Amino acid sequence: MIRNCRQCNTVYEVRAGREKTSFWCSRKCSYANRVYSAETLELMRVSHLGKSSKRKEFIMRKGYKYIYAPEHPNSHKQGYIAEHRLVMSNHIGRILKPKEVVHHLNEITTDNRIKNLALCESSGQHIKMYHPEAIEKAKQNNIGRKPANYNRIKKPCSYCTKTFETTLGVNGLTYCSMKCAGLAKKGKTPKDISGLLLGRGWNKGMKKTQYKTRVKTGTP
């Protein structure tokens, strides 16, 4: 079926089954012919400004009260800010830093009176001052765990002879870095670090065969 578009008068073919609903050649022409009421236009205008009438004055999230204040610098993308942080910010006369924590002294998160709030410089200070039981719990959980430097020994690199730390029980050739491992695999002759610092080149007067022997044996 062939028709003329009601908006731009373009001739177009109507798909089967859409003879009763298709009057425009494209979606652009369809949108141009839409008629909205005054109420709908006002809601669209307010929505584009980011001040929709559906916004609530406050909401609750995880037991904390959030106030709708989109003009505040610390507000979230939805325009809400935690009431206890807003009260503390207004009390001290400045914007709170992201790492600062506001603590409720009576442990009631909805009691946002200024006398019930305390400002901490960081989350670490907050836990140390008001939640020492969390530190004790962490210590109990770490009992029996091996420290980070457990079973580590110092060993010379098999390529550049530089001393580095490694885990105990590593046998055979061991390299201090992936760079040394790659160069050793390619068979390139390493440079003596101490010799370079003294300005003597890589071999310090030794023959290449002597240097390779020293590298293999791990002799400094």
N, C-alpha and C positions, 0 to 999 in steps of 0.2 A: 504494500500500500504506500502510495506517494502522497506527501503533504507539504504545505508551506509553513515554515516556522512563524509563530505569532509575534516573535520579537524582531528577527532580522529578515524575515520573508525568504529564508533560504529553503530550497527544495531538498527534502531528505526522505529516506525510506523508513517507514515505521516497522518495527519488528513484530513478528507474529505474536498475538496475545496482548498487545499494548495499544490497540486501536482506540480504547476508551480513555486512556490516561496520557498518551504521548501527544503533546502539542508544541514541543520545542525541539530544536535540532541538537542542542547541547545543554549541559548542566549550567553553563554560564547564563544562557538565555532563560533557563528555568528560574534561577535565582533572581534575575532582573525583574521577573514578573510576580515575585512573591509580594504579598501585601500583609503587613504586620499592624496590629492594633497599637494604640498609644501606650497601653500598659506594657506590652511586649517590648516595644522600642525602649521604654524607660528602663526595664530590667536588663536589656542588652547593654545599654549605656553604662549603667551602674556596674555590671559585671566586668566590662572592659576596663573600668577604672580600678578594679581590684577591691571594691567595697560592696560586695554583694549583700543584699538584705538577709540572706540565709546564714550569714556569719553569726556565731554565738558570742556572747560577751565573754564567756569563759568556758573552758573544757577541763576535764580531768584526765590525766595521763599517768598511770602507774602510781596513783595516790597523790600526785602533785597537781596543784591548781595552776592553770595557764590562762593569762589574760590576753584578750585580743587588742594588740597595740601595734599595728603595722608600721607606724611612724618611728618606733623605737629602733635604734641601731642594732640591738641585740636580739630582735625578734626573729623567729624562724621564717621559712619561705611562706608558710600559711598565715603569717602575721601574728602569731602567738608568742608570748614570753612567759616564763615561769614567774609566778607572783612573788615568791620569796626572793628571787634575784632582782625583780623590779623594785621591791620595797627596800632592799639593801642598797641598790644603786641610787635611789632617791635620797636615802639617808646620808650616805657619804658624799653625795654630790658629784659623782663621776660614773662612767660606764665601767662595768665589771670586765675584767680580763677573762678570756675563755678558760684559763687554767684555774681561776679562783673558784672556790667552793663555798656555798652558804649552808651552814649546818643548823638544824632545828634542835634546840637545847632539850626540849621535853619529848623529842622523838615523834611528835605529832606533825606530820607533813602538811596538814591543812591549816595549822596555826601559824600564820605568817605575820604575827606582830613583831615589831622591830626588837622588843626586849626578849623575844624567843629565838632570835637569829644571831649567828656568829659567823664572821667572815674568816676563811682560811686561805692562805696564799696558794696552796696547791692541794691536790688530792692526797699526796703523801703526808702533808701536815695534818690534814683532816683525819686520816686514819690513825696517825700517831697520837693525836690529842683526844679524839672522841671514840675511836674504835680499836683500842689496844688488843681486844680479844681476837681480831682478825690477824694481827701479827703473830700472836701465840699459836693460832691455828695453823698458819703457814709454816711456823717452825716445827710443829708436830708432824706436819705432812712431809717435811723435808728430811726427817730423821731416817737414816739408813741409805739415803741417796749418796752417790759418789760425787765428790766435787769436780769442777771442770778440769782441774789440773791433776786428776788422779791417774797414776801409772804413766807419767810422761817423763821422758828422758831427753837429754841433749845429745845430738848426733851430728856429725859433719855431712854435708850434702855430697852425694856421690858424683856430682858434676862440677860444682864450683867450690867445694870444700868449705862452704859457709856453715857455721854451726847453727842449728835450729832445734826446736822441741818437737818431739814426736811421741806416739804412744809406745808403750813397752811391748816388746815381742815382735816388732817389725823386722823381718830378716831380709837379707839381700840388698839390692840397690835401693836407696831411698833418696828422694830429691826434695829440696826445700820449696820448690814451686813447680807449677805446670810448665813454666818457661824452660827451666832446667831439664825437666823430663823430656820436653819436645826436642830441645837441642841435642840431648844425649842420644835420643832415638835417631836423629838425622846424622849422627856421627861427627858433629862439629867439635873442634878443639876449644875447650873453655879458656877463659882468661883468668889469670891469678889476680884476685882483688887487691891483696896486699902489694903485689908487684906494680899494679897500676897506680896505687897511691904513692909509691916511691918513684914513679916515673920510669920504671925499668922494662915496661912491656909485660907480656903474658908469662914469659918463661924464667925471668930473673937469671939468665945465663945457663939454665938447665937445658938439656936436650929434650926433645919432644917425647921420646920413649920413657925417660925418667919421670917426666911430669905425668904421663898416663899411668905409670905404675903407682905413683903417689896418690893419684885420684882413686884408683881401684882399691888400694889398701886402706884409704881413709886417713893417711898420714897428713897432719897439718903442715 
